[in-house]
Amino acid sequence: MKEREQIIADYFESWIYKNKPVLAKTFAPDIIYTECYGPEYHGLAAIEQWFDDWNTKGTVLCWEIKQFIHQGSSTAVEWYFQCEYESEIGDFDGVSLIEFNAGNRIVRLKEFQSKTPHYYPYGENEAAAGSASDN
């Protein structure tokens, strides 16, 4: 489990430092990687091309891991992501569902996004009052 956590942490950090060689150590050649907004990359070469293309227009400012959950050959990781892309700062919370092979290389990765900032649609006081009256 700790080895998988380190692999994921190294991968996230590779985006911050634009360290492309980490990709070949992280992903299986037949990786399928689905981004949170739709694009899907098949194979290590496609991920390397995406990494190069994205990093010509953007910089990852922060990719902070909040927690890991492990089950069998799969790991879920909750994270916070911030970047500058085409001169605009953006951020969001996310979760990645990651499947590892027997050699601890990633074979499947699916990202999911939750927009920030989060808000209380009914107001904080109303939410607290509602749960108190439910008792």
ZIMO-V691667 format. One record per residue. N is the residue number from 1. D_LAST is the distance of its C-alpha to the last C-alpha in Angstrom with 1 decimal. Layout:
{{N | D_LAST} {N | D_LAST}}
This chain:
{{1 | 40.4} {2 | 41.6} {3 | 44.6} {4 | 42.6} {5 | 40.4} {6 | 43.7} {7 | 45.2} {8 | 42.3} {9 | 42.3} {10 | 46.1} {11 | 45.8} {12 | 43.3} {13 | 45.6} {14 | 48.6} {15 | 47.4} {16 | 47.1} {17 | 50.7} {18 | 52.1} {19 | 53.2} {20 | 54.2} {21 | 55.7} {22 | 52.2} {23 | 51.6} {24 | 54.3} {25 | 52.8} {26 | 49.3} {27 | 49.7} {28 | 51.5} {29 | 54.4} {30 | 52.5} {31 | 49.2} {32 | 47.1} {33 | 45.0} {34 | 42.6} {35 | 41.5} {36 | 38.2} {37 | 39.9} {38 | 42.2} {39 | 45.4} {40 | 46.3} {41 | 49.0} {42 | 51.0} {43 | 53.0} {44 | 53.6} {45 | 56.3} {46 | 53.9} {47 | 51.3} {48 | 54.1} {49 | 55.3} {50 | 51.8} {51 | 51.5} {52 | 54.9} {53 | 54.3} {54 | 50.8} {55 | 52.1} {56 | 55.0} {57 | 52.5} {58 | 49.6} {59 | 48.4} {60 | 45.2} {61 | 44.0} {62 | 41.0} {63 | 39.6} {64 | 37.0} {65 | 35.5} {66 | 31.8} {67 | 31.4} {68 | 33.1} {69 | 31.9} {70 | 34.7} {71 | 35.2} {72 | 38.8} {73 | 41.1} {74 | 38.4} {75 | 36.6} {76 | 33.9} {77 | 34.0} {78 | 31.6} {79 | 33.6} {80 | 34.2} {81 | 37.5} {82 | 39.6} {83 | 43.1} {84 | 45.9} {85 | 47.4} {86 | 50.2} {87 | 49.6} {88 | 45.9} {89 | 43.1} {90 | 40.1} {91 | 37.1} {92 | 34.2} {93 | 31.8} {94 | 32.8} {95 | 32.7} {96 | 35.9} {97 | 36.2} {98 | 39.4} {99 | 41.6} {100 | 44.3} {101 | 47.5} {102 | 49.1} {103 | 50.9} {104 | 47.7} {105 | 48.6} {106 | 46.0} {107 | 46.8} {108 | 43.8} {109 | 41.5} {110 | 39.0} {111 | 37.3} {112 | 34.1} {113 | 33.2} {114 | 30.2} {115 | 31.4} {116 | 31.0} {117 | 29.9} {118 | 26.3} {119 | 24.4} {120 | 21.0} {121 | 21.7} {122 | 19.0} {123 | 19.6} {124 | 17.9} {125 | 16.3} {126 | 14.9} {127 | 13.4} {128 | 11.7} {129 | 10.6} {130 | 9.3} {131 | 7.1} {132 | 5.9} {133 | 5.4} {134 | 3.8} {135 | 0.0}}
